[in-house]
């Protein structure tokens, strides 16, 4: 009988883009692999990634991640040229790319990175097809979140 190794809470997450859920309605999500170099994998294991400023561009039937920052470790090799904000290719199958292209070419939709995480030994990124929120939608979300917090306090007190 084999036992699965239990992961500690939060060990699988590398970086999150909390701003994306605030600024967009996420309509559909996909999981994509990342084409990384060796030093980038080591930095991701150390948790030195940021995708809050990142965005995804679809061109020539490929998807690319721009603006994601992966800081190199101090122990990085001197003969390797490191670029923390280099463009990284997203690994998606053709059917997923076709869905993304079809949705993006509709009015007001875009593709945003949501979360970077580990899936077994592979670095993955969750991307979403998103539609922009207007200012009143953002205010409604804040109001609903405050109401849920207040309701939980009242229920807890009894």
C-alpha positions in Angstrom: 0.0 0.0 0.0 1.4 3.4 -1.0 0.7 6.5 1.0 0.5 9.9 -0.6 2.7 12.5 0.8 0.6 15.2 2.4 1.4 18.8 1.4 1.5 21.5 3.9 -1.1 24.2 3.4 0.0 26.8 0.9 3.0 24.9 -0.3 1.7 24.5 -3.8 1.1 28.2 -4.4 3.9 30.3 -5.8 2.3 33.6 -6.6 -1.2 35.0 -7.0 -2.7 37.9 -8.9 -5.3 39.2 -6.5 -5.7 42.4 -8.6 -7.1 40.4 -11.5 -10.2 39.2 -9.6 -10.8 42.8 -8.4 -10.5 44.3 -11.9 -12.2 41.5 -14.0 -15.0 39.1 -14.1 -13.4 35.7 -14.7 -15.5 33.7 -17.1 -13.4 30.6 -17.7 -10.1 29.3 -16.4 -7.4 27.2 -18.0 -4.2 25.5 -16.7 -1.1 26.1 -18.7 2.5 24.9 -18.3 5.4 27.3 -18.4 8.6 26.9 -20.5 11.2 27.8 -17.9 15.0 27.7 -17.6 16.8 26.0 -14.8 17.5 29.0 -12.7 13.9 30.1 -12.9 12.7 26.8 -11.5 15.1 27.2 -8.5 13.9 30.7 -7.9 10.2 29.5 -8.1 11.0 26.9 -5.5 12.3 29.7 -3.3 9.1 31.7 -3.9 10.7 34.6 -5.7 8.0 35.2 -8.3 5.5 38.1 -8.9 2.7 38.0 -11.5 0.7 41.0 -10.4 2.0 43.1 -13.3 1.9 40.2 -15.8 -0.3 39.9 -18.9 -0.8 37.3 -21.6 -0.4 38.0 -25.3 -1.7 35.6 -28.1 0.1 35.8 -31.3 1.0 33.4 -34.2 -1.1 30.6 -32.6 1.0 30.7 -29.4 0.5 32.2 -25.9 3.2 34.2 -24.1 3.5 35.5 -20.6 4.8 39.1 -20.4 5.8 41.1 -17.3 6.1 38.2 -14.8 9.1 38.8 -12.6 11.2 35.8 -11.4 14.1 37.1 -9.3 17.3 35.1 -9.7 18.9 33.6 -6.6 22.2 35.0 -5.3 23.8 31.6 -6.0 23.0 31.7 -9.7 25.7 30.7 -12.0 27.9 33.5 -13.5 27.9 32.1 -17.0 24.1 32.2 -17.3 22.6 35.5 -18.5 19.5 36.0 -16.3 16.6 38.3 -17.3 14.0 38.4 -14.5 11.2 39.7 -16.8 11.8 37.7 -20.0 8.9 36.5 -22.1 7.9 33.0 -21.3 5.9 30.7 -23.5 2.7 29.1 -22.2 2.2 25.4 -23.0 -1.3 24.9 -24.1 -2.8 22.4 -26.6 -4.3 23.6 -29.9 -7.9 23.2 -28.7 -7.3 25.5 -25.7 -5.5 28.0 -27.9 -8.5 28.1 -30.3 -10.9 28.7 -27.5 -8.7 31.6 -26.2 -8.4 33.2 -29.6 -12.2 32.9 -30.2 -13.0 34.5 -26.8 -10.4 37.3 -27.0 -11.6 38.5 -30.4 -15.0 39.1 -28.9 -15.6 42.6 -27.5 -14.1 43.5 -24.2 -12.4 40.2 -23.3 -8.8 39.5 -22.4 -6.7 36.7 -21.0 -5.1 37.3 -17.5 -2.8 35.3 -15.3 -4.5 34.3 -12.0 -2.2 32.1 -10.1 1.2 30.4 -10.4 1.5 27.0 -8.5 3.1 23.6 -8.4 1.3 20.6 -9.9 3.4 17.7 -8.7 6.9 18.7 -9.9 5.7 21.0 -12.7 5.2 24.8 -12.5 1.8 25.7 -13.8 -0.1 28.9 -14.2 -3.9 29.4 -14.0 -5.1 31.8 -16.7 -8.6 33.1 -17.1 -10.7 34.6 -19.9 -11.8 37.9 -18.3 -14.2 40.8 -19.0 -13.4 44.1 -17.4 -15.4 45.4 -14.4 -16.8 48.9 -14.2 -16.4 51.1 -11.1 -19.9 50.4 -9.8 -19.2 46.6 -10.1 -16.1 47.0 -7.9 -18.1 48.9 -5.3 -20.7 46.2 -5.2 -18.1 43.6 -4.7 -16.6 45.5 -1.7 -20.1 46.0 -0.3 -20.9 42.3 -0.6 -17.6 41.3 1.0 -18.2 43.7 4.0 -21.7 42.3 4.4 -20.5 38.7 4.4 -17.8 39.6 7.0 -20.4 41.4 9.3 -22.9 38.5 8.9 -20.2 36.0 10.0 -19.5 38.2 13.1 -23.1 38.3 14.0 -23.6 34.6 13.5 -20.4 33.8 15.6 -21.7 35.9 18.6 -24.9 34.0 18.5 
